[in-house]
Amino acid sequence: MPDVKKWRLLDTGADAPAWNMAVDEVLFLHSQNPALRTYGWNPPAVSLGYFQNFSAFESEKIKKLGVEIVRRATGGGAILHEDELTYSMAADMGDMPFAETNTDAYRVFHEIIIAALAGFGISASERGGMKLESDGGPAEYCFAKSASMDVVADGRKIAGSAQRRRGNRILMHGSIFLGPNRLVPEAASVSSLAGRRIGYEEFAVAFVSRARKNLGVEMISDMLTETEKKIAVEIASGKYSSGEWTRKK
């Protein structure tokens, strides 16, 4: 019988935008162990996809949100991270017997989200060829457009993910809206569809519980090491907090 893979499980709570992106990078590029992480954002922020042009986000609409702007290391459209749960996973492809390709990884983690939503009485699925009510807004906003593998509920996008590869290493992170989103109010949210307030902690428990069941790996609760924290501080201040990185496109 093959050995069960062991994954780190980290819940780092709500933290600053630059720190959040730095921790994802540390787990991606400076750790050899597979990891699943959940986190939130304090203060709220708009994250830009790696390839997006910063000038598109100097509009009055963005300024009125009164939030920070940070650039991700992954592609995709801009997201207002406010009332949500964000997850990230970083692993070697060999650590994921359940996912032989990038597409498999999307599907596996989106199935986890779909199952977690079902626990709150919310019927969700991958978009497939469905036309969404939440599509049609500005193309630069992630939740105003959708791809076939995005998670949808009530005809609207409720969760989406993005990836980056470095050799055999993969980083994937994604957002699940827990409450209405000021940038894309047309998107669905967990609380509105559940008919009651679903907060970060409650949804994190459901998400992690389903991940444990679906992935077939052993999840070991963990924290960042002191070395990882030191590297994250350097990356957050030297890269993700810098105007050069944020405005580079």
N, C-alpha and C positions, 0 to 999 in steps of 0.2 A: 504493500500500500504506500503510495507516494506521501512524502512529508507535506503537512499542511503549511502553506505560506504564512508567515507572520508579518503583519502590517502594523505600523505605528498609527495610533488614533489620537488626534490632537483637537481640542476645542479651545481656541485662543480668544473667544469672545469678541466684543466690539472694540476695534482699535483704529488708529489713524490710517488714512489711505496709503501713504508711502510705506508705512510699516507692514500693512497687509500685503502689498505687492512684494516687498522685500522678503518676507517670510516664505511666500510661495516660491520665490526664486531660490532661497536657501534650500528648501526641501527638494527642489527640482535639480539644482546644479551642485549643491554642496553636501548632499547626503546620499549615501548609497542604499539606504533602506526605503522600501515602499511606504507611503504615508497617505492617510486620508485626514483631511482637516476641515473643520467647520469654523466659520467666523462671521462677524458683523462689522459695521462701519461706524466709527465715532471720531470726528464728525462725519455726516453724510458727504458723499463725493460723487462726481461724475467720473467714471473711468473711460478713457478713450482706447479703442483698439490700436494695436501697434502701428498699423499702416494709415491711420486716419490723419487728415490734415487739421492741425490745431486751429487754424483761422476759421474753420466752420463752426467753432464752438465759442466764438467771441461775440455771440448774438445777445440781444437784450433778454431773450427767453432764458438763456443759460445763466446770465448774470443775476437775474431776478430770483433764481433758485437759492442764491447765497451759499453755495457749496464750493468745496475745493475741486480742482481738476487734477487727475493723475493719469498717466499713460500705462497701460498694461503691457506685458511682454507677449501677450497673445493677440490674435487678430479679432475681427468682428467689429460690431458697431458700439456706439457709446451707450453706457448704462448709468442711470442714476441709482446709486446704492444708498438706500434710505431705510425702508422697513422691509428687510429681506433676510434670508439666510444664504450665505455664500459657502460653497464647498470647493475644495481643491483636492486633487490627488496627484502625487508625483511618484513615479515608479519606473523601473526598467520594464520593457515589454515582456521580458522573461518572467517577471513577477506576477504577470496577469494571465494565468491559464485560461481565464474566461474571456480573454480578448486578444485575438491574434493580430488585429488591425486597428487603426485609429477609429474606423467606423464602428467596429465592435465595441470599443471603449465608450463612445458616445451612447450607443444603444444600451449597454449594461448599466451605466450610471443614470440614464434617463428612465430606465425601467425601475430603478431604485426610487427615483422621485415619484414616478407614477404610482408605485405601490404605497409609498408614504402618504401621498394625497388620498388614496383610496381609504386609508385608515381614518380620514376625517370626513368620509362620505363624499369625496370629490371624484368624479369620473374624469380621468385624463388619459391622453394617448399621445403618441408621436403624431406630428402634423400630417405626414404623408403628403398627399396631393390636395388636402383640404384648403379651401380659401378662408382666411380668417378675418373676423371683424376688426381685429387690432392691426392688421396690415394696412398700408397705404399712407402712413405718416412719413415724416422725413426719413429718407433712406439711410441717413447716418446714425439713426437711433436703433439699437439692437432689437428692442421690443416693439418697434413699429414695422418691422419686417420679420420674416420667418423663413427657416429652412425646413426641409422635409423631416429632419430628425428632432426638431424642437418639440418641447412638451406643451400641449395645448389643453385647455379645459373651457367649456362653455363657449367654444368657437373663438377663443382668444389665447394668445401666448401667455404662459405663466412661468416658464423656465427655459433657459438656454445656456449653452456651454461653449467654450472655446479651448483650443489646444495649441501647444507648441511642442516640437520635437527637437532634441539635440542628440544626435547619434541614436542610441537605443533607448534613450531616456525620454519620457513623456510627462508633460505637465498639462493637466486639464482642470479648469475651474469654471464654475457656473453659478448663476443667480436664480433663486426662487423667490418671487415676490410674495411677501406675507401680508402686505397692505397695499392700498392704492398708491400708484407711482405718479408723482407730479410731472415728470417729464413725458411719460406715455400713459395718460389716464385710461386709455382704451384697453390696456393690458389687463389680464385677469389677476386676481390675488387670492391667496389661500383663505384669508379671513372673510372676504366678501362671499366666496363660494361655500365656505363652511357655515356661514350664518352666525358666527361668533368670532371673537378675537382669538387668533392663534399667534402666540408670540414666538420669539426666537428659540427659547429653551424648550418649549413644547414640541416645536417642529424638529429641532435638532435631535431630540430623543427618538422621534419617529423615523427620521432619516437614517440615523446611525443604526437603529435596530434593524431596519430593512437592509442596510448595507451589510451587516453581519450575516444575515440570512442568505443574501443573494450572491455574495462574492466568493463564498466558500474558502475564506481565509480567516486566520485568527487575528482579531483586532486587540491590540494591547494599548491601553490608555497610557499616554506619554505626554511629555512637555519638551519644549526646545531645550537643547543642551546649552551650557554656558558659551561654548564655542559657536554654536549656531546663532545665539542671541548677539554675540559680538559681530559676527559677519553680517547679520541682518541690520544692525545699527549702521554699519558702514555702507551697506547697499542703500538703505533708506535715505540716508543723508547725502550720499555721494551721487545717487542716481535718481531715485523716484521722487525726491524732493526738489530736484534741480530743474530750473527753467529750460536748460539745454535739452534735457530728456523729454520733458513734457511738451515743449513747443517745437520739437525737432522736425516735424513734417509740415 
